[in-house]
Amino acid sequence: MLDSDLFLPEYTWNDPARREEAGIPDDVVYRPKYDIALDQIRHALANGVHFGWLTFDEWYTSCPSFLNGLETLQQRYVGEVRRDFHGWLCDPRSETRAIYRDVEILCRYSRAMMCQPWQRIHIKDTEKGPSVWEVKRAPFWLRRDGQVLGPYCLIYVRNLLAPAEEKYFLSNASPGTPLEVILHVGFARWPIERTLEDQKDELGMSHFEVRKYDAIMRHLAVTQVSYLFLARQAERLRGEKPGDAFLPSANGRQQFDRRAATAPAAPQRAAATNFAQADRGSTEERAGTSLPHRDSKNLPPRSRNQPCRTPLLHTKIGGK
């Protein structure tokens, strides 16, 4: 975590007597959250920090001033958008039939999206297995301050295992940017949320009983420094152990790939004609018959504790 700031509600801290009692300086006033975020980005850039990408949730993407500020700072971003976010899939300045609709309707029923095949992309490995999403994208134009701006990149994704789970992303990435890169940025908010959760639950960032402005800011600073110390200690003690050393799998630490989309189908046992045959078959298995998932000879090859990658589900990203 690079920076933090105190957010004051718009209407509850206007009382001068209350502000004086809490020790709030006169220059600390209400600011929208997107203004605070832009100031923190400017502060980081002034200190020599360079961002490859920025990502954020639907609330920030719905703030035109925030997106305009990022573009003024020449920052690349991938932001999730609400399903009622409006725009065009073709330039309305040159296409008279351009339809201004929300992204949910455009992604489901527009010709630009319907004619595209779904692309499967492996996002990350989770405790429940690989996370694979199907993806489509199209150029996108939006309206801001009475002007038509674009083209941006609209990304439409759905969960391979739960197709009803859909997401929409907006990015100002160049047209040649690989989809894998954009999606890895768009799905990178979980580590940020986990950092805040750890600081609140483990380091007590939300466990304070103070009433003064200076005490709150001191508490935030101590929490962040403590987190930095613990992060560096964890990195030092981890040593050279690979980051996926303890990924769960059916084979314990062998960690073979569990992606079955392109694996050949396993031979099926003939259906039993009666309950006696079914019971006898299960007894034979319990007696020690070598099953496919227990026979090490049938396991896919691996190298140095790394999971195998199925070409269909995992596209290798180009050089850094």
C-alpha positions in Angstrom: 0.0 0.0 0.0 1.5 3.3 -1.2 -0.8 5.9 0.3 -3.9 6.6 2.3 -6.1 9.6 3.1 -9.0 10.4 5.4 -12.4 10.7 3.7 -14.8 13.1 5.4 -18.5 12.8 4.7 -20.0 15.7 2.8 -22.6 17.0 5.3 -21.8 15.6 8.8 -18.5 17.4 9.4 -19.4 21.0 8.5 -19.9 22.1 12.1 -16.9 24.2 13.1 -17.3 23.3 16.8 -17.2 19.6 16.0 -14.2 19.9 13.7 -12.3 21.9 16.4 -13.1 19.2 19.0 -11.8 16.4 16.7 -8.7 18.5 15.7 -9.4 18.4 12.0 -7.3 21.0 10.1 -9.1 23.7 8.2 -7.6 22.4 4.8 -9.1 19.0 5.3 -12.5 19.2 3.7 -14.9 16.9 1.9 -13.5 15.6 -1.4 -15.1 13.0 -3.7 -13.3 9.6 -3.5 -12.2 9.9 -7.2 -10.5 13.2 -6.4 -8.7 11.6 -3.5 -7.6 8.7 -5.8 -6.3 11.1 -8.5 -4.3 13.1 -6.0 -2.7 9.9 -4.6 -1.8 8.9 -8.2 -0.2 12.3 -8.8 1.6 12.0 -5.5 3.0 8.6 -6.5 4.1 9.8 -9.9 5.8 12.8 -8.4 7.8 10.4 -6.1 9.0 8.4 -9.1 6.5 5.6 -9.0 5.4 4.4 -12.5 2.3 2.4 -13.0 2.0 -0.1 -15.8 -1.7 -0.4 -15.4 -4.5 0.7 -13.0 -7.6 -1.2 -12.2 -10.7 -0.3 -10.2 -14.4 -1.2 -9.7 -17.6 0.0 -11.3 -18.0 3.0 -9.1 -14.8 4.7 -10.4 -15.6 3.8 -14.0 -18.9 5.5 -13.7 -17.2 8.8 -12.8 -16.3 10.7 -16.0 -14.0 13.1 -14.1 -11.9 10.2 -12.8 -11.5 8.6 -16.3 -10.6 12.0 -17.7 -8.0 12.5 -15.0 -6.3 9.2 -15.7 -6.2 10.0 -19.4 -4.8 13.4 -18.7 -2.0 11.7 -16.7 -1.6 9.2 -19.6 -2.3 6.2 -17.5 -3.5 2.9 -18.9 -6.4 1.3 -17.1 -8.9 -1.6 -17.1 -12.0 -0.8 -15.1 -15.1 -2.9 -14.5 -18.3 -1.3 -15.6 -22.0 -1.7 -14.7 -24.3 -3.4 -17.0 -26.2 -0.2 -17.6 -23.1 1.7 -18.7 -24.0 3.3 -22.1 -22.1 3.7 -25.3 -21.8 2.7 -29.0 -20.0 -0.2 -30.7 -19.3 2.0 -33.8 -18.4 5.6 -34.2 -21.7 7.6 -34.2 -20.0 10.5 -36.0 -19.6 8.4 -39.1 -22.2 5.6 -38.7 -25.8 6.9 -38.9 -27.2 3.6 -37.7 -25.1 3.5 -34.5 -27.2 2.6 -31.5 -26.6 4.1 -28.1 -27.4 1.3 -25.6 -26.2 -0.1 -22.3 -23.3 -2.6 -22.5 -25.5 -5.6 -21.5 -27.7 -5.2 -24.5 -24.8 -4.4 -26.8 -22.8 -7.5 -25.7 -25.7 -9.9 -25.9 -27.5 -8.8 -29.1 -25.2 -6.7 -31.2 -23.9 -8.1 -34.4 -20.3 -7.2 -33.5 -20.4 -9.4 -30.5 -22.8 -12.2 -31.7 -20.6 -12.9 -34.7 -17.5 -13.4 -32.6 -16.5 -16.8 -31.2 -15.8 -17.1 -27.5 -12.1 -17.3 -26.5 -11.2 -19.3 -23.4 -8.5 -17.7 -21.3 -7.0 -19.1 -18.1 -7.0 -16.2 -15.5 -5.4 -17.8 -12.4 -5.3 -20.8 -10.2 -7.6 -20.8 -7.1 -8.2 -23.1 -4.2 -11.0 -24.7 -6.2 -9.0 -25.1 -9.4 -8.2 -23.1 -12.4 -10.3 -20.0 -13.2 -11.2 -20.0 -16.9 -13.4 -17.3 -18.5 -14.8 -16.9 -22.0 -14.1 -13.6 -23.6 -15.2 -11.3 -26.4 -14.2 -7.7 -27.1 -15.1 -4.9 -29.4 -14.3 -1.2 -30.0 -16.4 1.1 -27.9 -17.3 4.8 -28.0 -18.8 6.8 -25.1 -20.2 10.2 -24.4 -18.5 12.5 -21.9 -19.2 16.2 -21.4 -21.3 16.3 -24.5 -18.5 14.9 -26.7 -18.1 11.5 -28.3 -14.8 9.8 -27.3 -13.2 6.6 -28.5 -12.4 4.1 -29.5 -12.0 2.3 -26.2 -12.0 -1.4 -25.7 -15.1 -3.1 -24.3 -14.5 -6.6 -22.9 -17.3 -9.0 -22.3 -16.5 -12.1 -20.2 -18.5 -15.0 -18.6 -17.4 -17.7 -16.3 -16.9 -21.0 -18.1 -18.3 -23.1 -15.2 -21.1 -20.6 -14.4 -22.1 -18.8 -17.7 -24.7 -16.7 -15.8 -21.8 -14.9 -14.1 -20.9 -12.1 -16.5 -18.6 -9.1 -16.3 -17.9 -6.1 -18.4 -14.6 -4.1 -18.6 -13.6 -0.8 -20.2 -10.0 -0.1 -21.1 -8.1 2.5 -22.9 -5.5 0.0 -24.0 -4.1 0.2 -27.6 -5.8 -2.1 -30.1 -2.8 -4.5 -30.3 -2.9 -5.3 -26.5 -3.4 -9.0 -26.0 -6.7 -10.0 -24.3 -4.7 -12.0 -21.7 -2.9 -8.9 -20.5 -6.2 -6.9 -20.2 -8.0 -9.7 -18.3 -5.1 -10.3 -15.9 -5.2 -6.6 -15.0 -9.0 -6.6 -14.7 -9.0 -9.6 -12.4 -6.2 -8.3 -10.3 -8.3 -6.5 -7.7 -8.4 -9.5 -5.3 -4.8 -9.0 -4.0 -5.7 -5.3 -3.3 -8.8 -6.3 -1.4 -6.9 -9.0 0.4 -4.3 -6.4 1.5 -7.0 -4.2 3.0 -8.6 -7.2 4.7 -5.4 -8.3 6.3 -4.7 -4.8 7.6 -8.1 -4.5 9.1 -8.4 -8.0 10.6 -4.7 -9.0 11.4 -3.1 -5.6 12.0 -6.1 -3.8 13.6 -6.5 -1.0 11.1 -10.2 -0.9 11.8 -9.8 -1.6 15.6 -9.2 1.8 16.9 -10.9 3.9 19.6 -9.6 7.4 19.0 -11.4 10.7 18.6 -8.7 13.0 17.2 -7.5 13.5 13.6 -3.8 13.2 14.5 -4.4 9.9 16.3 -6.3 8.4 13.4 -3.6 9.4 10.9 -0.9 8.0 13.2 -2.8 4.8 13.5 -3.1 4.4 9.7 0.6 5.1 9.3 1.7 2.6 11.9 -0.6 -0.1 10.3 0.9 0.5 6.9 4.5 0.4 8.2 3.7 -2.8 10.1 2.3 -4.4 7.0 5.3 -3.4 4.9 7.6 -5.0 7.6 5.6 -8.3 7.6 5.5 -8.4 3.8 9.3 -8.1 3.6 9.8 -10.7 6.4 7.5 -13.1 4.6 9.4 -12.6 1.4 12.7 -13.2 3.1 11.5 -16.3 5.0 9.9 -17.8 1.9 13.3 -18.3 0.3 13.5 -19.9 -3.1 10.3 -21.9 -2.8 8.1 -21.4 -5.8 5.0 -19.4 -5.3 2.7 -22.3 -6.3 4.4 -24.8 -4.0 1.2 -25.4 -2.0 -1.5 -25.2 -4.7 -4.1 -27.8 -3.9 -4.6 -30.7 -6.3 -6.0 -34.2 -6.3 -2.4 -35.6 -6.1 -1.3 -33.6 -3.1 2.0 -31.9 -3.8 2.4 -33.5 -7.2 0.1 -30.7 -8.5 -0.8 -32.1 -11.9 -2.9 -30.0 -14.2 -6.6 -30.4 -13.5 -7.8 -28.8 -16.7 -9.8 -31.5 -18.5 -11.1 -29.5 -21.5 -8.7 -31.1 -24.0 -7.8 -34.3 -22.1 -8.9 -37.6 -23.8 -12.0 -39.1 -22.3 -11.3 -41.9 -19.8 -12.7 -45.4 -20.6 -16.1 -45.9 -19.0 -17.0 -49.0 -17.1 -19.8 -51.0 -18.7 -23.1 -50.4 -17.0 -24.1 -53.1 -14.6 -27.2 -55.1 -15.5 -28.2 -55.7 -11.9 -27.3 -54.6 -8.4 -25.2 -57.7 -7.8 -22.9 -56.8 -10.7 -22.6 -53.2 -9.5 -21.8 -54.3 -6.0 -19.2 -56.9 -7.3 -17.6 -54.1 -9.3 -17.2 -51.9 -6.4 -15.8 -54.7 -4.3 -13.1 -55.4 -6.9 -12.1 -51.7 -6.7 -11.9 -51.9 -2.9 -9.7 -55.0 -3.2 -7.0 -53.1 -4.8 -7.7 -52.6 -8.5 -5.6 -49.8 -9.9 -7.8 -46.9 -10.7 -6.9 -44.2 -13.3 -6.6 -41.4 -10.7 -4.4 -43.6 -8.5 -2.1 -45.0 -11.1 1.0 -42.8 -11.4 1.6 -44.2 -14.9 -1.5 -42.5 -16.2 -0.6 -39.1 -14.8 0.5 -36.4 -17.2 4.2 -35.5 -17.3 5.4 -32.6 -15.2 8.5 -30.6 -14.7 9.9 -29.3 -11.4 6.6 -28.9 -9.4 5.0 -26.8 -12.1 1.4 -27.6 -13.3 1.1 -28.5 -16.9 -0.7 -25.9 -19.1 -3.4 -26.9 -21.5 -2.8 -24.9 -24.7 -6.5 -24.3 -25.2 -7.0 -22.8 -21.8 -3.7 -21.1 -21.1 -2.3 -18.7 -23.7 1.3 -17.7 -23.0 1.8 -14.0 -22.8 4.6 -12.5 -24.8 7.9 -11.2 -23.5 7.8 -8.6 -20.8 
